[in-house]
């Protein structure tokens, strides 16, 4: 039995992984997220409204604006152009919204 040198196999495996990651990054399938690319769900709190009880909120508005699009609550950041996202719960389920119907085709 002849012994094989494992170094070429290891280098081939490392090169294959690096090449695959490079190609996937080039075509947009791999995105390295930056902290400014996302807003944490923990930054949001739902205030429960109870009839007859007062609650206080800041007079200064948040830097995000929400809009109902196709029944899903979409957040737009007013400070960072192009930063948009769907509001989800901790199980990654989209928060639904009501009150705004999708545009109907005119006949």
N, C-alpha and C positions, 0 to 999 in steps of 0.2 A: 504494500500500500504506500502510495506517495502522499506526503502531507502537502496541503494547499496553503499558500500564503493568504491570510485573511485581510491584509491591508487593502488590496485592490477591491475586494468585495465591500469593505466598509466605506472606502472612498466613493465607489459607485452608488451606494445607497445614499450617502450624504449629498452627492451631486444630484441624484434624482429628486430628492426631497426639495433641495434648493431650487432646482430648475422648475419643478412643479409649482412651487409657491410663487416664483417669479412670473411664470406664464399666467397663473390665476390672478395675480395682482395686476398684470398688464391689461387683462380683459375685464377687470372690475369685479371679479368674484371674491376677492379678499380685500377687506378694508380695515385698516388699523384705526380703531376709534380713538379719538382724543377726548379729553374731559369736556371740552367746549362743544362737542358734537351732540351731546345728550343732556337731557335734564332728568334728574332722578325723581322717581315717583315719590320718594320719601320727602321731597320738597313741597309736596302738596298735601293738604289736609282738608277733609270735608267737614264743614260746620253743619251740625244737625240743627235744623230749625224746628223749634217747638212752639206751637201757638201760645201766645201770651208771654213768651220769654224774649228778652232782648239779647242780641249778640252784637259784638263789636268787630269791625273790620277797619283796616287802615284806609285813610282817604287817598293815599298814593296808590295808583293802580299798578298791577304787576306788569312785567315787560312781555308777557305772553297774551295773545288774543286767541280765543277759541271760536271755532265755527263748526256748524253742523254740516257735514258733507256726506251724502248718501247714508245718513243715519249713524255716522260715526263722529265722535268729537275729535276734531283736529286742532292742534295748537300751533300757532305761528309766533315766532319770536320777533319782537319789534326792534331789538337791539342788534341781533346778528341776522343779516339778510340771508335767506335761503334755509334757515334752520326751522324745519317744520317736523311735526311728529304726531302720532296718534296716541291719545291718552289710554293707557292700559292699566289693569290691576296687577297685583303681584303674580298672578297666574298667566299673564300675558294675554288676557282677554280684553278686547277693545271696549271702551266705555261708549255705550250707545247714547244717542240723544233724540229728543222728540221736538216737535214744534215747528220744524222746517221741513217741508216736503221737497222731494226732488222735483226739479222743473219738469212740467208736463209738455209733451209735444202739442203745438197748436195745429188744429185741423183746418 
